[in-house]
Amino acid sequence: MRDVLGPKNWIFWWAALTAAVFFQEQLPTVAQFFMDSGFFSSTTFPFSLVAGLNAWIDSIAQNIENSIQFNPQATLIAIGPIQIQAWVIAVIVGLLVLGGAIALYMRALKSSALGDDILALLALYFILRVEAHIIGLTNVPQLEGASNFLGDPLMSFYVMMFFLLLLVFMGGGLNSRRAFWRGLMEAVLIALFVVPAQTADLIGAMIMGLYTFTNLLMTNLVFGLFWGVTGAVLAITRLTKPAAA
């Protein structure tokens, strides 16, 4: 992330924030579109597709669960006093499948095609939902909480967002601006589809925050002067800094 927010890039952030002044009049309109237009709703196309996708995934997972003849309480291995029950298989399979999805997304992050990321994220979301049913096969009280947690579409979304942000950094987001911005854009798009109203409100609030900043920059002489001097110092520092060999 230092390749995005590091000191050598501060001048670009300063320029981007300053350029927002030219769009000051349009910012409230854009913010209102996200917050009050009614377009960003779970019942509006294309966001309504998520409910159908969840139902389809659940039907596949339920069919898998019903077709597997599995006795989770049966003893798989018995060595003296040590007994390993068959439900351990469900846990191992679940971890292996999840590990495969994580490896798939990390590989996709390193590719140049954005479509690879999207397919990998869809696979990860699908696997997280199926994981709940795999864990449900165990019928072990200690794992019922995990099964119910992953079985909730909203909880699966939170888990996927956690993995997404974690894997973005592991996949190069700490040092690569491309991986960082791709991961951030994908996180916003996923959030818009899973929780459209809440995400749109957050985006609108951020745009209004930018509007407040531009208004302060144009009306407060002291702050405007400070901001201008800061930009000049950053520009001079950038121009006089020797280029890396």
Contacts in CASP RR format, 6 or more apart in sequence:
PFRMAT RR
TARGET T0000
AUTHOR 0000-0000-0000
METHOD contacts of the structure
MODEL  1
MRDVLGPKNWIFWWAALTAAVFFQEQLPTVAQFFMDSGFFSSTTFPFSLV
AGLNAWIDSIAQNIENSIQFNPQATLIAIGPIQIQAWVIAVIVGLLVLGG
AIALYMRALKSSALGDDILALLALYFILRVEAHIIGLTNVPQLEGASNFL
GDPLMSFYVMMFFLLLLVFMGGGLNSRRAFWRGLMEAVLIALFVVPAQTA
DLIGAMIMGLYTFTNLLMTNLVFGLFWGVTGAVLAITRLTKPAAA
1 169 0 8 1.000
1 173 0 8 1.000
1 174 0 8 1.000
1 180 0 8 1.000
2 174 0 8 1.000
2 175 0 8 1.000
3 9 0 8 1.000
3 173 0 8 1.000
3 174 0 8 1.000
3 175 0 8 1.000
3 176 0 8 1.000
3 177 0 8 1.000
3 180 0 8 1.000
4 177 0 8 1.000
4 180 0 8 1.000
4 181 0 8 1.000
5 13 0 8 1.000
8 238 0 8 1.000
8 241 0 8 1.000
10 234 0 8 1.000
11 231 0 8 1.000
11 234 0 8 1.000
11 235 0 8 1.000
11 237 0 8 1.000
11 238 0 8 1.000
14 227 0 8 1.000
14 230 0 8 1.000
14 231 0 8 1.000
14 234 0 8 1.000
17 210 0 8 1.000
17 213 0 8 1.000
18 217 0 8 1.000
18 227 0 8 1.000
18 231 0 8 1.000
20 27 0 8 1.000
20 210 0 8 1.000
20 213 0 8 1.000
20 214 0 8 1.000
21 214 0 8 1.000
21 217 0 8 1.000
21 218 0 8 1.000
24 211 0 8 1.000
24 214 0 8 1.000
24 215 0 8 1.000
24 218 0 8 1.000
27 207 0 8 1.000
27 208 0 8 1.000
27 210 0 8 1.000
27 211 0 8 1.000
27 214 0 8 1.000
28 208 0 8 1.000
28 211 0 8 1.000
30 204 0 8 1.000
30 207 0 8 1.000
31 204 0 8 1.000
31 205 0 8 1.000
31 207 0 8 1.000
31 208 0 8 1.000
31 211 0 8 1.000
33 39 0 8 1.000
34 40 0 8 1.000
34 200 0 8 1.000
34 201 0 8 1.000
34 203 0 8 1.000
34 204 0 8 1.000
34 207 0 8 1.000
35 200 0 8 1.000
35 201 0 8 1.000
35 204 0 8 1.000
35 205 0 8 1.000
38 44 0 8 1.000
39 200 0 8 1.000
40 47 0 8 1.000
40 192 0 8 1.000
40 196 0 8 1.000
40 197 0 8 1.000
40 199 0 8 1.000
40 200 0 8 1.000
41 47 0 8 1.000
41 196 0 8 1.000
41 197 0 8 1.000
42 48 0 8 1.000
42 50 0 8 1.000
42 51 0 8 1.000
42 196 0 8 1.000
42 197 0 8 1.000
44 196 0 8 1.000
46 193 0 8 1.000
47 192 0 8 1.000
47 193 0 8 1.000
47 196 0 8 1.000
49 193 0 8 1.000
50 153 0 8 1.000
50 193 0 8 1.000
50 194 0 8 1.000
54 129 0 8 1.000
54 153 0 8 1.000
57 126 0 8 1.000
57 129 0 8 1.000
57 130 0 8 1.000
58 129 0 8 1.000
58 133 0 8 1.000
60 130 0 8 1.000
61 129 0 8 1.000
61 130 0 8 1.000
61 132 0 8 1.000
61 133 0 8 1.000
61 134 0 8 1.000
62 133 0 8 1.000
64 130 0 8 1.000
64 133 0 8 1.000
65 133 0 8 1.000
65 136 0 8 1.000
65 137 0 8 1.000
68 137 0 8 1.000
70 86 0 8 1.000
70 90 0 8 1.000
70 137 0 8 1.000
71 86 0 8 1.000
72 85 0 8 1.000
72 86 0 8 1.000
72 87 0 8 1.000
72 90 0 8 1.000
72 137 0 8 1.000
72 138 0 8 1.000
72 139 0 8 1.000
72 140 0 8 1.000
73 85 0 8 1.000
73 86 0 8 1.000
73 87 0 8 1.000
73 139 0 8 1.000
74 85 0 8 1.000
74 86 0 8 1.000
75 83 0 8 1.000
75 84 0 8 1.000
75 85 0 8 1.000
75 86 0 8 1.000
76 84 0 8 1.000
76 85 0 8 1.000
76 86 0 8 1.000
76 88 0 8 1.000
76 89 0 8 1.000
77 83 0 8 1.000
77 84 0 8 1.000
78 84 0 8 1.000
87 137 0 8 1.000
87 138 0 8 1.000
87 139 0 8 1.000
87 140 0 8 1.000
87 143 0 8 1.000
90 134 0 8 1.000
90 135 0 8 1.000
90 136 0 8 1.000
90 137 0 8 1.000
90 138 0 8 1.000
91 135 0 8 1.000
91 138 0 8 1.000
91 143 0 8 1.000
93 134 0 8 1.000
94 131 0 8 1.000
94 134 0 8 1.000
94 135 0 8 1.000
97 127 0 8 1.000
97 130 0 8 1.000
97 131 0 8 1.000
97 134 0 8 1.000
98 127 0 8 1.000
98 128 0 8 1.000
98 131 0 8 1.000
101 120 0 8 1.000
101 123 0 8 1.000
101 124 0 8 1.000
101 127 0 8 1.000
101 128 0 8 1.000
102 124 0 8 1.000
102 163 0 8 1.000
102 167 0 8 1.000
104 120 0 8 1.000
104 123 0 8 1.000
104 124 0 8 1.000
105 117 0 8 1.000
105 120 0 8 1.000
105 121 0 8 1.000
105 123 0 8 1.000
105 124 0 8 1.000
105 163 0 8 1.000
105 164 0 8 1.000
105 167 0 8 1.000
106 167 0 8 1.000
106 170 0 8 1.000
106 171 0 8 1.000
107 116 0 8 1.000
107 120 0 8 1.000
108 115 0 8 1.000
108 116 0 8 1.000
108 117 0 8 1.000
108 119 0 8 1.000
108 120 0 8 1.000
109 117 0 8 1.000
109 167 0 8 1.000
109 168 0 8 1.000
109 171 0 8 1.000
109 172 0 8 1.000
109 179 0 8 1.000
109 182 0 8 1.000
109 183 0 8 1.000
110 171 0 8 1.000
110 172 0 8 1.000
110 179 0 8 1.000
111 117 0 8 1.000
114 182 0 8 1.000
117 182 0 8 1.000
117 183 0 8 1.000
117 186 0 8 1.000
118 186 0 8 1.000
121 160 0 8 1.000
121 164 0 8 1.000
121 186 0 8 1.000
121 190 0 8 1.000
124 160 0 8 1.000
124 163 0 8 1.000
124 164 0 8 1.000
125 156 0 8 1.000
125 157 0 8 1.000
125 160 0 8 1.000
128 150 0 8 1.000
128 156 0 8 1.000
128 159 0 8 1.000
128 160 0 8 1.000
129 150 0 8 1.000
129 151 0 8 1.000
129 153 0 8 1.000
129 156 0 8 1.000
131 150 0 8 1.000
132 146 0 8 1.000
132 147 0 8 1.000
132 148 0 8 1.000
132 149 0 8 1.000
132 150 0 8 1.000
132 151 0 8 1.000
132 156 0 8 1.000
133 147 0 8 1.000
133 151 0 8 1.000
135 143 0 8 1.000
135 146 0 8 1.000
135 147 0 8 1.000
135 150 0 8 1.000
136 143 0 8 1.000
136 144 0 8 1.000
136 147 0 8 1.000
138 147 0 8 1.000
149 155 0 8 1.000
150 156 0 8 1.000
150 159 0 8 1.000
153 194 0 8 1.000
154 194 0 8 1.000
154 195 0 8 1.000
157 190 0 8 1.000
157 191 0 8 1.000
157 194 0 8 1.000
157 195 0 8 1.000
160 190 0 8 1.000
161 187 0 8 1.000
161 190 0 8 1.000
161 191 0 8 1.000
164 183 0 8 1.000
164 186 0 8 1.000
164 187 0 8 1.000
164 190 0 8 1.000
165 183 0 8 1.000
165 187 0 8 1.000
168 179 0 8 1.000
168 180 0 8 1.000
168 182 0 8 1.000
168 183 0 8 1.000
168 184 0 8 1.000
168 187 0 8 1.000
171 179 0 8 1.000
172 179 0 8 1.000
172 180 0 8 1.000
173 179 0 8 1.000
173 180 0 8 1.000
173 183 0 8 1.000
188 199 0 8 1.000
188 203 0 8 1.000
191 198 0 8 1.000
191 199 0 8 1.000
192 199 0 8 1.000
192 200 0 8 1.000
216 223 0 8 1.000
217 223 0 8 1.000
217 224 0 8 1.000
217 227 0 8 1.000
END
